[in-house]
Amino acid sequence: MNVLEHVSLKEKTTLHVGGTARYFIATEDVEGAVRFAKGKDLSVWVLGGGSNIVLPDSEINVVAIQVLEKGNKILEETHDSVIIEVGAGESLDTFIQHTVQKGYWGLENLSLIPGTVAGLAVQNVGAYGIEASSYIESVCVFNIKKEKFETIKNNKCCFGYRTSIFNTSKKGSYIIYSITLKLSKIPKPMLEYRSIKNFKENPTQQEIRNKIIEIRRGKDLDPEKIWSVGSFFKNVEVSSLENHTLSDTVKNSVFAIEGGYKIPSAALIDDLSMKGLCVGDACISDRQANMIINKGNATAIDIQKLFKKVQRKILLETGIELCNEPEFL
Ligand SMILES: Cc1cc2nc3c(=O)[nH]c(=O)nc-3n(C[C@H](O)[C@H](O)[C@H](O)COP(=O)(O)OP(=O)(O)OC[C@H]3O[C@@H](n4cnc5c(N)ncnc54)[C@H](O)[C@@H]3O)c2cc1C
């Protein structure tokens, strides 16, 4: 096990913001890494692809562990479906590309989302009308306190909109080691979401993936080109629209969900003309109003100030409190 000290984390994140970790271990041996942290009397913190976190500018006094477990194996296969286990450290998009090549349907709408497979479960990744929780059978974790591997079934993960036990009630308790998914061998295009609604008759899985990639690249969502964490502000779920002051433009972008409505955070921010607003090099994207992008030298403080500025203005004008999608460490 290779233990590194005072390792810069900035370039390990898609936002390119952050200081150093006291210790950094990239390993498949999560048990050994946890034992090392306990020996040093330090907390364990897990880094995936760094695409959903805002790290502080100073050193974090933890043992940062990056799980290297990669690859996948089929556990069960029928005429209709496969049950496939994939390592937590695998790149999510590499895995999705593999499922598309094999004709295993389910995750193609999540194409080009950065990060690792672990991220799928942590925040119940979703895009273009689907959520990871519909495909996750179970999550294999290493329980940090008990120092043993456990399997957590889907119904115990408490998946919600960008939430699970892994980023709420059990945050910091587990290291996700692998995820088991059930994917369909029968074509199941999911084309209900507005921007891909029936874009083509009977598209292949590869055509859906290509379409999603094309849309995302046009929306500042290519991490190779733009430094961000994707959506910074969560969309807002409300049971009624009556208690909020919403313009007609925002009202037109609201959509009905079970038990209420979803208000796109981008519509709220755009409506108050905050696209392009900056604090230092941290700016609201000109193309995608719910994104904060780092134009070069943004610090965690800049990001936080900009987030609060937008949050305060929206609260004042509409009565809605926007929440952050990435974690502030
Ligand atoms: C350009 C761009 C577009 C994006 N688009 C979307 C989108 O459409 N939909 C969406 O849902 N998300 C999107 N995201 C957010 C992000 O890509 C996902 O949330 C991703 O799943 C995060 O995975 P990660 O490996 O990068 O996690 P990290 O950012 O490294 O970590 C996020 C959290 O997960 C924890 N974690 C990571 N690995 C483990 C592990 N093995 N065990 C336990 N905890 C762990 C970390 O401690 C941290 O709390 C986007 C991000 C970017 C930059």
PDBQT file of the ligand as one rigid body, heavy atoms in Angstrom, charges set to zero:
ROOT
HETATM    1  C1  LIG A 401     -19.633  18.171 -15.964  1.00  0.00    +0.000 C 
HETATM    2  C2  LIG A 401     -20.404  17.413 -14.911  1.00  0.00    +0.000 A 
HETATM    3  C3  LIG A 401     -21.685  16.951 -15.184  1.00  0.00    +0.000 A 
HETATM    4  C4  LIG A 401     -22.402  16.246 -14.232  1.00  0.00    +0.000 A 
HETATM    5  N1  LIG A 401     -23.655  15.799 -14.531  1.00  0.00    +0.000 NA
HETATM    6  C5  LIG A 401     -24.365  15.104 -13.605  1.00  0.00    +0.000 A 
HETATM    7  C6  LIG A 401     -25.681  14.629 -13.909  1.00  0.00    +0.000 A 
HETATM    8  O1  LIG A 401     -26.200  14.830 -15.009  1.00  0.00    +0.000 OA
HETATM    9  N2  LIG A 401     -26.350  13.940 -12.941  1.00  0.00    +0.000 N 
HETATM   10  C7  LIG A 401     -25.801  13.692 -11.717  1.00  0.00    +0.000 A 
HETATM   11  O2  LIG A 401     -26.474  13.044 -10.886  1.00  0.00    +0.000 OA
HETATM   12  N3  LIG A 401     -24.567  14.130 -11.405  1.00  0.00    +0.000 NA
HETATM   13  C8  LIG A 401     -23.828  14.829 -12.302  1.00  0.00    +0.000 A 
HETATM   14  N4  LIG A 401     -22.579  15.307 -11.989  1.00  0.00    +0.000 N 
HETATM   15  C9  LIG A 401     -22.060  15.103 -10.629  1.00  0.00    +0.000 C 
HETATM   16  C10 LIG A 401     -21.100  13.914 -10.478  1.00  0.00    +0.000 C 
HETATM   17  O3  LIG A 401     -20.503  13.580 -11.681  1.00  0.00    +0.000 OA
HETATM   18  C11 LIG A 401     -21.766  12.699  -9.902  1.00  0.00    +0.000 C 
HETATM   19  O4  LIG A 401     -22.371  13.012  -8.683  1.00  0.00    +0.000 OA
HETATM   20  C12 LIG A 401     -20.768  11.562  -9.694  1.00  0.00    +0.000 C 
HETATM   21  O5  LIG A 401     -21.492  10.400  -9.449  1.00  0.00    +0.000 OA
HETATM   22  C13 LIG A 401     -19.821  11.789  -8.511  1.00  0.00    +0.000 C 
HETATM   23  O6  LIG A 401     -18.923  10.696  -8.455  1.00  0.00    +0.000 OA
HETATM   24  P1  LIG A 401     -17.428  10.863  -8.032  1.00  0.00    +0.000 P 
HETATM   25  O7  LIG A 401     -16.802   9.538  -8.125  1.00  0.00    +0.000 OA
HETATM   26  O8  LIG A 401     -16.763  11.952  -8.816  1.00  0.00    +0.000 OA
HETATM   27  O9  LIG A 401     -17.575  11.323  -6.523  1.00  0.00    +0.000 OA
HETATM   28  P2  LIG A 401     -16.704  12.384  -5.717  1.00  0.00    +0.000 P 
HETATM   29  O10 LIG A 401     -16.993  13.753  -6.220  1.00  0.00    +0.000 OA
HETATM   30  O11 LIG A 401     -15.288  11.977  -5.665  1.00  0.00    +0.000 OA
HETATM   31  O12 LIG A 401     -17.351  12.226  -4.283  1.00  0.00    +0.000 OA
HETATM   32  C14 LIG A 401     -18.683  12.633  -4.039  1.00  0.00    +0.000 C 
HETATM   33  C15 LIG A 401     -19.100  12.066  -2.682  1.00  0.00    +0.000 C 
HETATM   34  O13 LIG A 401     -19.121  10.660  -2.759  1.00  0.00    +0.000 OA
HETATM   35  C16 LIG A 401     -18.260  10.087  -1.777  1.00  0.00    +0.000 C 
HETATM   36  N5  LIG A 401     -17.630   8.892  -2.360  1.00  0.00    +0.000 N 
HETATM   37  C17 LIG A 401     -16.958   8.794  -3.514  1.00  0.00    +0.000 A 
HETATM   38  N6  LIG A 401     -16.529   7.525  -3.704  1.00  0.00    +0.000 NA
HETATM   39  C18 LIG A 401     -16.943   6.822  -2.628  1.00  0.00    +0.000 A 
HETATM   40  C19 LIG A 401     -16.801   5.471  -2.210  1.00  0.00    +0.000 A 
HETATM   41  N7  LIG A 401     -16.141   4.555  -2.929  1.00  0.00    +0.000 N 
HETATM   42  N8  LIG A 401     -17.347   5.106  -1.030  1.00  0.00    +0.000 NA
HETATM   43  C20 LIG A 401     -18.018   5.999  -0.272  1.00  0.00    +0.000 A 
HETATM   44  N9  LIG A 401     -18.179   7.289  -0.593  1.00  0.00    +0.000 NA
HETATM   45  C21 LIG A 401     -17.654   7.706  -1.765  1.00  0.00    +0.000 A 
HETATM   46  C22 LIG A 401     -17.244  11.184  -1.459  1.00  0.00    +0.000 C 
HETATM   47  O14 LIG A 401     -16.690  11.014  -0.174  1.00  0.00    +0.000 OA
HETATM   48  C23 LIG A 401     -18.112  12.424  -1.566  1.00  0.00    +0.000 C 
HETATM   49  O15 LIG A 401     -18.838  12.591  -0.383  1.00  0.00    +0.000 OA
HETATM   50  C24 LIG A 401     -21.834  16.005 -12.949  1.00  0.00    +0.000 A 
HETATM   51  C25 LIG A 401     -20.546  16.491 -12.678  1.00  0.00    +0.000 A 
HETATM   52  C26 LIG A 401     -19.836  17.188 -13.645  1.00  0.00    +0.000 A 
HETATM   53  C27 LIG A 401     -18.457  17.693 -13.342  1.00  0.00    +0.000 C 
ENDROOT
TORSDOF 0
